[in-house]
Every structure is written in C-alpha cells, then in structure tokens.
Amino acid sequence: MGTATRSLNLSFSIVGVLTALGVGSAALLAAGRRDYPELHTILDTSIALITGLLALLLWDTGARSRQPLLVRLAIAFGVTFALEFLHVLVIVEWSGALAFLMQLREFLRPATWPPAAHILAIGILTAIWSSRRHRAGVPAFALFMAAVAVLLVVIFQRLPAYRPAGLLDITRPVLILAPPLWAVTCVLCWRLRMTDRIFGPLALMGAVVLLGHVAMLYSQAPHDTEAMVAHLGKVAGRLILLLSIMQMASSDMLERMRAEAQLARLNEELERRVEERTVQLASANHALESEIGVRRLAEQKAQAQLARLSLLHQITRAIGERQDIKSIFQVAIRSIEDQLPVDFACLCLHDTVDHVLTVECVGLRSGAVALELAMPERSRIAIDENGLSRCVLGQLVYEPEIAQSPFPFPMRLARGGLHAMVLAPLQVESRVFGVLVAARKEKQSFGSGECEFLRQLSEHVALAAHQAQLHGALQQAYEDLRQTQQAVMQQERLRALGQMASGIAHDINNALSPVALYTQSLLEVEPNLSARTREYLETIQRAVEDVAHTVTRMREFYRQREPQLTLMPVRLNELVQQVIDLTRARWSDMPQLRGNVISLRSELAERLPAVSGVESEIREALINLIFNAVDALPAGGTLTLRTRLLRSADGQDQVRVEVGDDGVGMSEETRRRCLEPFFTTKGERGTGLGLAMVYGVARRHNADIDIDSAVGRGTVVALSFPVPEAPSGAPLRDAPEPARPARLRLLLVDDDPMLLRSLCNTLEAEGHVIVTANDGAAGIAAFCAAAERGETFAAVITDLGMPNVDGRKVANAIKSLSSTTPVIMLTGWGKRLTSEDDIPPHVDYVLSKPPKLRELREALVRCCGPASA
C-alpha cells in the first residue's frame, strides 16, 4: 500500500469521525434540551480511555525515536488522563467497598472536568515552547504539568460551575478560557505542521475540541444536550489524533518492513556475490600457489631494490641539506662509489653553446682512473653521435660492452679498463644540463634495477642542483631587492626632508636679507675698513651666500641635479683651504678650551683638475664632514684632509677628496644607516641631517660617496667627483661694473619689518626716494594715494607671500591703475618661479631673497633704464 493510499484511507477515517460527530451533535440538538446521564458516563469513560491510550502511544513513540517533543506531549496527555480518570470515578455509581467514592462526588466532580479542559491545551503549548527553546528537561516538564494540574483543581474547586445566562447567554463562564487556549493551540500547530508530522493532527484535534468547548459554554447541567455535544467533540478530536498516530505508526511499520525486505534482498545478493568471490579467490589462490616459486626467485631482487631505494633515500636527504651544486655533486658521486659500487663515476655539465661536456666532479676513488682517461675536473669532452648524444637528449644509455662501440667516448673508457657504462641525464623541465657517468670493469655488470636506480638518482640530483641554482638566484634577487628598497627608503626620507624644509625657506630668506644687504653695502660704501674688518665682512657675505644656496636647494634636496643647474669649475684644493679657515674655531679653538688637541693634516695633490659643481654646496658638504670628524674625536686626535686624482682605465677620471679621523669610528649598523635623514648617534646634540646633506650634494653632482669606518679605528669619508671632459663654464673674472640706475622714486611692499627697513636704508643710501608699506593692502593704498596727489613711482618692489593680499594681487592692482609702472617681485621662491616658468602675471622682473645689490641694480636698470652719464 503506497503513501498516497494510506493518506487517502486516513482522510476517509477522519471524515467518518467528523461525520459521526456532526450527525450525533445534530441528533442531540434536534431532540431538544434533555439529560443523558448514561451517555455522559459512556462518553467520559471513552474520553479518559482514549486520552490514556494517546499518552501511552506518544510516550512509546517518543522514547523509541528519542524525540523530546513527543515525550512532553505524552506527559501532557498523561496528566489530562489522570484528571479525566478522577472525573469518571466520581460520576459512576459505586457500591460495596468503593462506595466511599460516592462521598467525594460533590468535591471532585466540579473540580476535575474544567481542569482537564484547560490542562491539555496548556501542556501542548508548553511542550512546543520548551522543545523549540531547548529549555527544561522532561522531569522538570512533568513536575510543571503536575503543579499546574493541582493548581487548576484548587482554582476550579472554589469557582461556581454554573451561573445564570449572562453575556452571550453563557452559563459556564469558568470555561471561557478553554476556547482561546485551544484556538491558539490549533493556530500554532497548524503553522508548525511542516516542521513535524505530529503538528497537523494536533491542529485538527484542536479545531474539533474547540467546537466542543464552545458548546460547553452553554451547558446548564453535567449531562445536558450541550454537555453531550462537548463530550462528543472531545471524543472526536482524540479519535482523530489517535487515528493519525496509528496511521503514522502503520506508515513507519510499513517503511520498516519494506526496508527489512530490501535488506533481505541485499543480503541475498551479498551472499551470492560472496559465493562468486569465494570461487574467484579459490581460483586466484591456486594461481598464487603456482607463482610462489617465481616470487621466491624475485624476493632477492626486491630486497636488492629495497636496499637501493634506501640508498637513494639517504643520498636524497644528504643532497637536500646542501645549497651549492659542487657539494651536491660530491655527495652523489661519493655515495655511488661507496654503496653501489662502481669503478669510475663523474658528473659532467652540458655546454649548450659549444655542445660539449665539462667534467664538474670526479669521485675520490675514481681520481686515478680519471687521470688515466684524461678526464680530470674542468676537462672538456666532445659529444659523439652514440651514447653522449642520446643522453643529452634525455635518454638513459646503458652499454653492457663498451669495447664493441666504435665511438670516441666509449673507446676512451675502454682504454682505461672499463667495459660497462651507464649514462644518466640530469634533466629539469625538459632541459638536460648534465650527465651522470658510472662505469665498471666487468662486462654486463649493471642490472636493470641498478640502471633504474641511477636514473632516479640523476633525477634527484638534477632537482637538487636546480633548487640550489634557484636558491642562489633568489638570494641574489633578495639582496638586489634589499638594496633597492634601501635606496627607495633613502629617497623617500630625502623627499620628506625636502618637503618639510621648503616650508621654512621663506622665513630664512627674510632673516638673511638684512644681513646680506648691510654687508654688501658696507663693503661697497665704506672705503676705510681695516683689512681684518673687510676679511670678516667678506666671510660673513660668503656664509650668507652659502646659506642662501642651501635654502634655495632645500626644496630639491631629494631630487637629482636639475639640467638647468649652473655648474662652474671648482678647484677643490682652494676650496679645502677655505673650509679649513672657516672651521678653525671648531677643530682648534674649542677643543683647546676642553684641554684637548686636534692636529690637522692636509695632503693636497698638485695640479689637480677642476670639477664641475656649485662651490657653496661642496663647501658646505666638507664643513659637515669636518664637524662630524671633530665630534668623533672627543679626546683629541688627528684630522686629515686629502685630495688626489684617480685615473681609470675607461678614461673617466675622478677627483677624490677625503675627510678622515682616528676617532671612535662607527659600527656596521651605524655605518649602514648613517646617510638616513634624522638618524644620529649624538643624542640631543645631533639632528641627523649632516651626512644626509652630504649625500644630497653628492647625488646632485653625480659624485660617489664612500664611507670606511670601524669601531676604534676611525672614519674616512670620501667624495669622488667626475672630471669633466670640457669645462662646463668659466667664472666671471673682473666683470665690468654694471650700469647704475638713475635716482628713482620707489614703493617697497613687504610684511617683514626688518627686511623692509634694511632694503629701505640700502636703497636710500643709493640715492633713491623710498616709500614703504608693511603689507599688500597698505601698498595698494599708498600707490592710489600717490596717484591722487599726481605723484608717480618709477617702480614697485613687492614680496610674494603676504597675509590677506599677496604679491600677485598687488601686481594686478598696480597694473590696473598704471600699466606702465614696472613691478619687481622680491621673494624667497624667486629661483623656483623662474626655473618652473611660473612667474605671476603683471610682474616684470623676479628677484630672489636674500637680495644682492648687484642684482637689484640690474633689475632697476632693466625696468627703469640706466642713469645718464
């Protein structure tokens, strides 16, 4: 019987029960309101019996299938059965020994049926909730149901069973909660019907019982018509659930019987196949017995093969622990000589260009034979057309009698007394890069197992050699990557330094401008200066120019030398002497104050050619190197400055300048990081920028920097500048005095009061009439006020970076008021604006800070014309 047939039969059964319920209820209601005491007893007894049967079925099913939900439902039906059984006991007419039960009728009869009407719905809902939430266990659930049953009995004992007809003509308001409880139970079970097959019958039972409890609300006596309809509903609902459970049990039983039948058929099939297999095994056993003799003969060969595999494993482990090809070859050859053994063994590498083999490794025991065969290490062997040519194509070659071979290589081995050889290719990725040669003096002395062993060994050796080559290549690649990474990190640090430093260039240029202007003015205007005073002023002027150059290149600190950078011939011997004079206080006077003596030794090469560069940058680099050397001599010592000419074979000569000391020296870690910006070992005394600046100067001049240092031995830092093939330029010597501008009326606009005052004093000393403004707005206002008075300015000199109204807005305003008035922009970013072709509109000329009198005069002459003779 199929599943569909069983479902149809169940549906017919349920329809029959519902039909019987409908017919019985209709008959009762049609007969009018009457009392049915005997029917009442029969129906109550039926309800109790069916409830008990359901409790037993659910308990057995839940215990067998280990489903907590069914066990909890069994407990709920069991508790309901207990209440209904008590109800049956008190409504039956007892006599004899059980007559005492009649005395309990008045007490138990009204307090057993109403609890039973509520307890089952409560039990079903609680069982569903606790099972889905995995809450309390079965004992706790049983205790809960017992407590609820006792509580309901106590409650309904105190409540009146009947009342006069009230709202909706209800006569039993104590049962008003039963229909909602069963409605909730019906809806919940119907929603969960897809999760477990028990929920569908529970929902149908709840719907039928709900109708019965609704009828019970209108009952006026324990066994009137409405009460009998309610009892019929409870009987019908429980019968529906009972039939459903029986149908499920029947379905499970049929499935089990079908599975057992299937299992029996499978067992029969298995037995048949076992019998067939037994016959086959008997036949195979007979065949095996006939092969025992053959196997015993092959046992010795297998043991020999096992020994060779063990040897192969040992050799593989030995060569796997090595990372260089030479040692891998030595281990392989030595193992072949000792363990195989052979009379001659060597490893050759294949030269694909010359198509020859080069002997790379010869065994220790094979050394004498190798000399006799003229095959020592590094000797070359031509590849003939027999064995060697086939081997370099990837084939294993075995010659059991090489004396019969007419080719050169076998004949050479035969002259050494060898009569059998094996050539195994060293092949990786279809490329043969070598050959393993093994030979013996006995003819036909290599078996198939030994040939296979040599083939496998050659594969392992080839793989190990290939891995060694890859390891070396990876090591070199790693080293190259590490050096590249260090170079990139150095470049990024220099970039960060350059970007940070460019932000303060404007303020430094403003601070230097008054010093530069007053120094130039004193050198030109004061003719009665003493020689020492003039020398001091010239030193100040040179230092200011060096600082100006430093500030100018701060932005390009991290870049290569730009093509437009003007390089002039620099004579390093003269520059070294200037640096010695500039730093004398640091290496001579200051150490003497501490009681230390630093001796300076200069070794300057004669007839040293000039190099191309920026003199101020190279001078600053040498000053930094001398300062570092002095710091490395805390207890005194010797400071050495040396120049020399390095001649190279390729014709690119270099001039080398060295700054050395015999001080504390540097560790390897310090030497490796000393060129990094902000890296210092001087604590708070150091900034970590000295050697970084030197490194930047070397990069801009295409010079090499070399640092030789060791702890306790001192440090030598050398800069090697390339000697140009042709002079890159010649410094102007005795340049003619430039033309001076006429007496002019000028407007000066700048937000730096010191620069504004120094520039005003300098230009007034030149004979000009000066009007000043301390910001852009004041400059525009001064120009407008002069225009209203009918006065004009020969030129306007303005700064670029000013708050609120900058130099661009000033130039635009001046040109809008007077398009013929020249505007000269004096800014710390002057060289950058010129090099990047970023000169603001309406600006006629750009000067850089700190200003030079010569450049200032040239700008005024170019914009306003020279003074008349």
ChimeraX attribute file (.defattr): number of C-alpha atoms within 10 A of each C-alpha:
attribute: neighborCount
match mode: 1-to-1
recipient: residues
	/A:1	7
	/A:2	10
	/A:3	11
	/A:4	9
	/A:5	10
	/A:6	15
	/A:7	15
	/A:8	12
	/A:9	13
	/A:10	18
	/A:11	15
	/A:12	12
	/A:13	16
	/A:14	20
	/A:15	13
	/A:16	14
	/A:17	19
	/A:18	18
	/A:19	13
	/A:20	14
	/A:21	20
	/A:22	16
	/A:23	12
	/A:24	16
	/A:25	20
	/A:26	12
	/A:27	13
	/A:28	18
	/A:29	15
	/A:30	10
	/A:31	9
	/A:32	11
	/A:33	13
	/A:34	14
	/A:35	16
	/A:36	16
	/A:37	15
	/A:38	11
	/A:39	14
	/A:40	22
	/A:41	18
	/A:42	14
	/A:43	19
	/A:44	23
	/A:45	20
	/A:46	20
	/A:47	25
	/A:48	24
	/A:49	16
	/A:50	20
	/A:51	29
	/A:52	21
	/A:53	18
	/A:54	24
	/A:55	24
	/A:56	17
	/A:57	19
	/A:58	25
	/A:59	24
	/A:60	15
	/A:61	17
	/A:62	18
	/A:63	13
	/A:64	10
	/A:65	11
	/A:66	12
	/A:67	14
	/A:68	20
	/A:69	23
	/A:70	24
	/A:71	26
	/A:72	28
	/A:73	23
	/A:74	28
	/A:75	27
	/A:76	27
	/A:77	28
	/A:78	26
	/A:79	24
	/A:80	28
	/A:81	23
	/A:82	18
	/A:83	25
	/A:84	25
	/A:85	21
	/A:86	17
	/A:87	24
	/A:88	22
	/A:89	21
	/A:90	21
	/A:91	22
	/A:92	17
	/A:93	12
	/A:94	13
	/A:95	10
	/A:96	6
	/A:97	7
	/A:98	11
	/A:99	11
	/A:100	12
	/A:101	16
	/A:102	16
	/A:103	11
	/A:104	13
	/A:105	18
	/A:106	11
	/A:107	12
	/A:108	20
	/A:109	19
	/A:110	21
	/A:111	24
	/A:112	25
	/A:113	22
	/A:114	23
	/A:115	25
	/A:116	23
	/A:117	23
	/A:118	21
	/A:119	23
	/A:120	27
	/A:121	25
	/A:122	19
	/A:123	27
	/A:124	22
	/A:125	20
	/A:126	19
	/A:127	26
	/A:128	21
	/A:129	13
	/A:130	17
	/A:131	17
	/A:132	11
	/A:133	9
	/A:134	10
	/A:135	12
	/A:136	13
	/A:137	12
	/A:138	17
	/A:139	11
	/A:140	11
	/A:141	20
	/A:142	20
	/A:143	12
	/A:144	14
	/A:145	24
	/A:146	19
	/A:147	12
	/A:148	18
	/A:149	25
	/A:150	12
	/A:151	13
	/A:152	18
	/A:153	20
	/A:154	14
	/A:155	14
	/A:156	19
	/A:157	18
	/A:158	10
	/A:159	12
	/A:160	12
	/A:161	19
	/A:162	19
	/A:163	12
	/A:164	11
	/A:165	14
	/A:166	10
	/A:167	8
	/A:168	8
	/A:169	11
	/A:170	21
	/A:171	21
	/A:172	21
	/A:173	20
	/A:174	17
	/A:175	22
	/A:176	15
	/A:177	12
	/A:178	24
	/A:179	24
	/A:180	14
	/A:181	19
	/A:182	27
	/A:183	18
	/A:184	17
	/A:185	26
	/A:186	25
	/A:187	16
	/A:188	16
	/A:189	25
	/A:190	17
	/A:191	13
	/A:192	15
	/A:193	16
	/A:194	11
	/A:195	10
	/A:196	10
	/A:197	14
	/A:198	19
	/A:199	21
	/A:200	20
	/A:201	22
	/A:202	23
	/A:203	25
	/A:204	20
	/A:205	25
	/A:206	29
	/A:207	20
	/A:208	23
	/A:209	28
	/A:210	25
	/A:211	19
	/A:212	25
	/A:213	26
	/A:214	20
	/A:215	20
	/A:216	29
	/A:217	23
	/A:218	22
	/A:219	22
	/A:220	20
	/A:221	16
	/A:222	20
	/A:223	19
	/A:224	21
	/A:225	27
	/A:226	27
	/A:227	23
	/A:228	28
	/A:229	27
	/A:230	25
	/A:231	26
	/A:232	26
	/A:233	31
	/A:234	28
	/A:235	26
	/A:236	25
	/A:237	29
	/A:238	26
	/A:239	22
	/A:240	25
	/A:241	24
	/A:242	20
	/A:243	19
	/A:244	23
	/A:245	19
	/A:246	15
	/A:247	16
	/A:248	17
	/A:249	14
	/A:250	13
	/A:251	17
	/A:252	12
	/A:253	12
	/A:254	15
	/A:255	14
	/A:256	12
	/A:257	12
	/A:258	12
	/A:259	12
	/A:260	12
	/A:261	12
	/A:262	12
	/A:263	12
	/A:264	12
	/A:265	12
	/A:266	12
	/A:267	12
	/A:268	12
	/A:269	12
	/A:270	12
	/A:271	12
	/A:272	12
	/A:273	12
	/A:274	13
	/A:275	12
	/A:276	12
	/A:277	12
	/A:278	12
	/A:279	12
	/A:280	12
	/A:281	14
	/A:282	12
	/A:283	12
	/A:284	12
	/A:285	12
	/A:286	11
	/A:287	11
	/A:288	14
	/A:289	12
	/A:290	11
	/A:291	12
	/A:292	11
	/A:293	11
	/A:294	11
	/A:295	14
	/A:296	11
	/A:297	11
	/A:298	12
	/A:299	12
	/A:300	11
	/A:301	13
	/A:302	14
	/A:303	11
	/A:304	14
	/A:305	16
	/A:306	12
	/A:307	14
	/A:308	19
	/A:309	15
	/A:310	12
	/A:311	18
	/A:312	20
	/A:313	14
	/A:314	13
	/A:315	21
	/A:316	18
	/A:317	12
	/A:318	15
	/A:319	24
	/A:320	17
	/A:321	11
	/A:322	16
	/A:323	18
	/A:324	17
	/A:325	19
	/A:326	13
	/A:327	16
	/A:328	23
	/A:329	24
	/A:330	18
	/A:331	17
	/A:332	25
	/A:333	26
	/A:334	20
	/A:335	18
	/A:336	22
	/A:337	19
	/A:338	12
	/A:339	11
	/A:340	16
	/A:341	14
	/A:342	19
	/A:343	19
	/A:344	26
	/A:345	27
	/A:346	28
	/A:347	26
	/A:348	25
	/A:349	20
	/A:350	22
	/A:351	14
	/A:352	11
	/A:353	6
	/A:354	9
	/A:355	13
	/A:356	19
	/A:357	23
	/A:358	21
	/A:359	21
	/A:360	21
	/A:361	23
	/A:362	24
	/A:363	24
	/A:364	15
	/A:365	16
	/A:366	19
	/A:367	17
	/A:368	14
	/A:369	20
	/A:370	20
	/A:371	12
	/A:372	15
	/A:373	16
	/A:374	15
	/A:375	20
	/A:376	20
	/A:377	17
	/A:378	14
	/A:379	12
	/A:380	18
	/A:381	18
	/A:382	14
	/A:383	20
	/A:384	14
	/A:385	11
	/A:386	15
	/A:387	21
	/A:388	25
	/A:389	16
	/A:390	16
	/A:391	23
	/A:392	25
	/A:393	13
	/A:394	19
	/A:395	17
	/A:396	21
	/A:397	20
	/A:398	21
	/A:399	20
	/A:400	19
	/A:401	18
	/A:402	22
	/A:403	19
	/A:404	12
	/A:405	14
	/A:406	10
	/A:407	16
	/A:408	15
	/A:409	19
	/A:410	23
	/A:411	17
	/A:412	17
	/A:413	25
	/A:414	21
	/A:415	12
	/A:416	16
	/A:417	18
	/A:418	22
	/A:419	23
	/A:420	23
	/A:421	30
	/A:422	24
	/A:423	25
	/A:424	29
	/A:425	32
	/A:426	30
	/A:427	23
	/A:428	18
	/A:429	7
	/A:430	9
	/A:431	12
	/A:432	20
	/A:433	20
	/A:434	25
	/A:435	28
	/A:436	27
	/A:437	21
	/A:438	25
	/A:439	27
	/A:440	21
	/A:441	18
	/A:442	15
	/A:443	16
	/A:444	15
	/A:445	16
	/A:446	19
	/A:447	11
	/A:448	9
	/A:449	14
	/A:450	16
	/A:451	19
	/A:452	15
	/A:453	19
	/A:454	24
	/A:455	21
	/A:456	16
	/A:457	24
	/A:458	24
	/A:459	17
	/A:460	23
	/A:461	25
	/A:462	24
	/A:463	18
	/A:464	23
	/A:465	25
	/A:466	20
	/A:467	17
	/A:468	20
	/A:469	15
	/A:470	13
	/A:471	14
	/A:472	14
	/A:473	12
	/A:474	13
	/A:475	12
	/A:476	12
	/A:477	12
	/A:478	12
	/A:479	12
	/A:480	12
	/A:481	13
	/A:482	12
	/A:483	12
	/A:484	12
	/A:485	12
	/A:486	15
	/A:487	12
	/A:488	12
	/A:489	13
	/A:490	19
	/A:491	18
	/A:492	14
	/A:493	17
	/A:494	25
	/A:495	18
	/A:496	15
	/A:497	20
	/A:498	18
	/A:499	16
	/A:500	13
	/A:501	16
	/A:502	17
	/A:503	12
	/A:504	13
	/A:505	21
	/A:506	18
	/A:507	11
	/A:508	16
	/A:509	24
	/A:510	22
	/A:511	16
	/A:512	19
	/A:513	24
	/A:514	22
	/A:515	18
	/A:516	24
	/A:517	21
	/A:518	18
	/A:519	21
	/A:520	20
	/A:521	18
	/A:522	14
	/A:523	17
	/A:524	10
	/A:525	12
	/A:526	10
	/A:527	9
	/A:528	9
	/A:529	13
	/A:530	10
	/A:531	9
	/A:532	9
	/A:533	12
	/A:534	17
	/A:535	13
	/A:536	13
	/A:537	18
	/A:538	15
	/A:539	16
	/A:540	16
	/A:541	19
	/A:542	14
	/A:543	16
	/A:544	19
	/A:545	17
	/A:546	18
	/A:547	19
	/A:548	24
	/A:549	17
	/A:550	17
	/A:551	22
	/A:552	22
	/A:553	22
	/A:554	22
	/A:555	21
	/A:556	21
	/A:557	27
	/A:558	25
	/A:559	16
	/A:560	14
	/A:561	17
	/A:562	11
	/A:563	7
	/A:564	7
	/A:565	11
	/A:566	11
	/A:567	18
	/A:568	18
	/A:569	18
	/A:570	19
	/A:571	16
	/A:572	24
	/A:573	22
	/A:574	10
	/A:575	15
	/A:576	21
	/A:577	13
	/A:578	15
	/A:579	18
	/A:580	18
	/A:581	10
	/A:582	14
	/A:583	16
	/A:584	13
	/A:585	12
	/A:586	16
	/A:587	23
	/A:588	17
	/A:589	14
	/A:590	14
	/A:591	18
	/A:592	14
	/A:593	9
	/A:594	11
	/A:595	9
	/A:596	17
	/A:597	19
	/A:598	21
	/A:599	13
	/A:600	15
	/A:601	12
	/A:602	16
	/A:603	13
	/A:604	17
	/A:605	16
	/A:606	10
	/A:607	9
	/A:608	16
	/A:609	18
	/A:610	18
	/A:611	24
	/A:612	22
	/A:613	22
	/A:614	18
	/A:615	19
	/A:616	18
	/A:617	22
	/A:618	22
	/A:619	18
	/A:620	21
	/A:621	22
	/A:622	23
	/A:623	21
	/A:624	19
	/A:625	21
	/A:626	24
	/A:627	14
	/A:628	18
	/A:629	27
	/A:630	23
	/A:631	18
	/A:632	21
	/A:633	22
	/A:634	15
	/A:635	15
	/A:636	22
	/A:637	18
	/A:638	17
	/A:639	22
	/A:640	18
	/A:641	22
	/A:642	17
	/A:643	22
	/A:644	20
	/A:645	18
	/A:646	14
	/A:647	11
	/A:648	9
	/A:649	6
	/A:650	6
	/A:651	9
	/A:652	12
	/A:653	18
	/A:654	21
	/A:655	22
	/A:656	21
	/A:657	24
	/A:658	21
	/A:659	22
	/A:660	25
	/A:661	28
	/A:662	20
	/A:663	24
	/A:664	19
	/A:665	21
	/A:666	21
	/A:667	12
	/A:668	13
	/A:669	8
	/A:670	15
	/A:671	15
	/A:672	12
	/A:673	13
	/A:674	20
	/A:675	22
	/A:676	21
	/A:677	23
	/A:678	17
	/A:679	18
	/A:680	19
	/A:681	13
	/A:682	11
	/A:683	9
	/A:684	7
	/A:685	8
	/A:686	14
	/A:687	13
	/A:688	18
	/A:689	19
	/A:690	23
	/A:691	21
	/A:692	24
	/A:693	23
	/A:694	21
	/A:695	23
	/A:696	25
	/A:697	25
	/A:698	21
	/A:699	17
	/A:700	19
	/A:701	21
	/A:702	16
	/A:703	19
	/A:704	15
	/A:705	18
	/A:706	12
	/A:707	18
	/A:708	15
	/A:709	22
	/A:710	18
	/A:711	12
	/A:712	12
	/A:713	14
	/A:714	19
	/A:715	23
	/A:716	21
	/A:717	20
	/A:718	21
	/A:719	24
	/A:720	22
	/A:721	24
	/A:722	19
	/A:723	19
	/A:724	15
	/A:725	10
	/A:726	8
	/A:727	13
	/A:728	14
	/A:729	12
	/A:730	11
	/A:731	11
	/A:732	8
	/A:733	6
	/A:734	6
	/A:735	7
	/A:736	7
	/A:737	7
	/A:738	12
	/A:739	17
	/A:740	17
	/A:741	22
	/A:742	18
	/A:743	15
	/A:744	19
	/A:745	17
	/A:746	21
	/A:747	23
	/A:748	22
	/A:749	29
	/A:750	28
	/A:751	19
	/A:752	15
	/A:753	14
	/A:754	16
	/A:755	22
	/A:756	21
	/A:757	15
	/A:758	17
	/A:759	22
	/A:760	20
	/A:761	18
	/A:762	18
	/A:763	21
	/A:764	16
	/A:765	12
	/A:766	18
	/A:767	14
	/A:768	17
	/A:769	16
	/A:770	16
	/A:771	16
	/A:772	21
	/A:773	20
	/A:774	15
	/A:775	24
	/A:776	27
	/A:777	18
	/A:778	16
	/A:779	26
	/A:780	22
	/A:781	13
	/A:782	17
	/A:783	22
	/A:784	18
	/A:785	13
	/A:786	13
	/A:787	14
	/A:788	10
	/A:789	8
	/A:790	8
	/A:791	11
	/A:792	17
	/A:793	18
	/A:794	17
	/A:795	21
	/A:796	23
	/A:797	24
	/A:798	30
	/A:799	26
	/A:800	25
	/A:801	19
	/A:802	18
	/A:803	11
	/A:804	9
	/A:805	16
	/A:806	19
	/A:807	27
	/A:808	21
	/A:809	18
	/A:810	28
	/A:811	28
	/A:812	18
	/A:813	20
	/A:814	23
	/A:815	17
	/A:816	12
	/A:817	14
	/A:818	15
	/A:819	13
	/A:820	11
	/A:821	20
	/A:822	23
	/A:823	25
	/A:824	24
	/A:825	25
	/A:826	24
	/A:827	24
	/A:828	27
	/A:829	21
	/A:830	19
	/A:831	16
	/A:832	17
	/A:833	16
	/A:834	14
	/A:835	12
	/A:836	8
	/A:837	9
	/A:838	10
	/A:839	17
	/A:840	17
	/A:841	11
	/A:842	20
	/A:843	21
	/A:844	17
	/A:845	19
	/A:846	22
	/A:847	22
	/A:848	23
	/A:849	26
	/A:850	26
	/A:851	23
	/A:852	18
	/A:853	19
	/A:854	13
	/A:855	13
	/A:856	18
	/A:857	19
	/A:858	18
	/A:859	18
	/A:860	23
	/A:861	17
	/A:862	15
	/A:863	18
	/A:864	16
	/A:865	14
	/A:866	17
	/A:867	12
	/A:868	8
	/A:869	5
